[in-house]
């Protein structure tokens, strides 16, 4: 088991270095935006992880409510913590790219807005966990939020998209298609980030698990 | 004890209690009126664009005072130990949840009934244009707000920070609801093409149905001790 974990960690590191190579050297320079465009590979990958992590929290929350097995609460919690980090990265790298590319830091386009709201749902989830003491209630309440929150995200996206089409002065992200080399670079970055996520998850879930054991020992004493 | 009988009993209990103390309604009402008045300072006097923001301000008043009301309503439940007692009863717990949801819904609706005429006076904006559609929007929006609001008020009242958690948890989630309600009512108030509002009304309906179902499914598990 340990060997598998170590290999995943190693793989994550290697893939990251490879992804850096692909993003900066292999992928061609974009004509209009130049180097700034390369944020794209890490921005999109972070967004993928941010949403995927919340999906994991959702599934874990459902399984937890059904089985009452606290391991799933550990998974939900860990995924939320990791997810918010990547969500923050998306919200920071986005504007950094947007200012030179679109001339504005922010725009209320459906994807950005939904990511922002996802960030707030994450914050709510983590705050809730912080402010409920009893481990039983904490797990069950967060599970409720994890489920309701995740179901809401597509509804939010849809509503913002409808809202924006009334006021069509929205700038489209990344106009035409992607150069095939860019597609490859993106793909590599996505895989690298996914391995990073898995590697972090394994450690974080272990941490949650041990924390729980300590808590129950404390109660015992 | 039948499921709907339970819901009805809880609504009855809450209304009777409220008729005696009038705590929830009063705090909501005063706050809603204050919001309506304070927000009017956004505008230049006699501004024409007021009508574009009309529905938005009304919903802000409803949401903020609604949060106050939800908190008060749930605090009442918890301080007497009433909620714990209710949970001991041999009924489907989600019936308790929906009982509370509907009584909250009724209180907030009542607050709206009184706030809207005042709002009409201060902003000189009438809901009479398409009155029925406006009422439908208010019903759908308020219900969605009540259903998620009641869930999170139960959760937040049991956390360390108590009432403070409710807006933090609730506000991000009701954005589609608020957006849809405001967009529809803007169309109705300004007398624009009603067909444009259909997708928003459908969104409201969908929102209400989806979350009613989801909470119906998970509430028992969430509230288990």
HADDOCK unambig.tbl for C-alpha pairs under 7 A between the chains (distance, minus, plus):
assign (segid A and resid 65 and name CA) (segid B and resid 221 and name CA) 5.83 0.50 0.50
assign (segid A and resid 117 and name CA) (segid B and resid 172 and name CA) 5.90 0.50 0.50
assign (segid A and resid 120 and name CA) (segid B and resid 172 and name CA) 6.47 0.50 0.50
assign (segid A and resid 121 and name CA) (segid B and resid 169 and name CA) 6.96 0.50 0.50
assign (segid A and resid 121 and name CA) (segid B and resid 172 and name CA) 6.42 0.50 0.50
assign (segid A and resid 124 and name CA) (segid B and resid 168 and name CA) 6.08 0.50 0.50
assign (segid A and resid 124 and name CA) (segid B and resid 169 and name CA) 5.27 0.50 0.50
assign (segid A and resid 131 and name CA) (segid B and resid 159 and name CA) 5.50 0.50 0.50
assign (segid A and resid 131 and name CA) (segid B and resid 160 and name CA) 5.06 0.50 0.50
assign (segid A and resid 131 and name CA) (segid B and resid 161 and name CA) 6.49 0.50 0.50
assign (segid A and resid 132 and name CA) (segid B and resid 159 and name CA) 4.67 0.50 0.50
assign (segid A and resid 132 and name CA) (segid B and resid 160 and name CA) 5.86 0.50 0.50
assign (segid A and resid 140 and name CA) (segid B and resid 222 and name CA) 5.05 0.50 0.50
assign (segid A and resid 141 and name CA) (segid B and resid 155 and name CA) 6.30 0.50 0.50
assign (segid A and resid 141 and name CA) (segid B and resid 222 and name CA) 6.19 0.50 0.50
assign (segid A and resid 144 and name CA) (segid B and resid 222 and name CA) 6.51 0.50 0.50
assign (segid A and resid 149 and name CA) (segid B and resid 173 and name CA) 6.69 0.50 0.50
assign (segid A and resid 152 and name CA) (segid B and resid 173 and name CA) 6.39 0.50 0.50
assign (segid A and resid 155 and name CA) (segid B and resid 176 and name CA) 6.67 0.50 0.50
assign (segid A and resid 156 and name CA) (segid B and resid 175 and name CA) 6.81 0.50 0.50
assign (segid A and resid 156 and name CA) (segid B and resid 176 and name CA) 5.26 0.50 0.50
assign (segid A and resid 159 and name CA) (segid B and resid 176 and name CA) 5.56 0.50 0.50
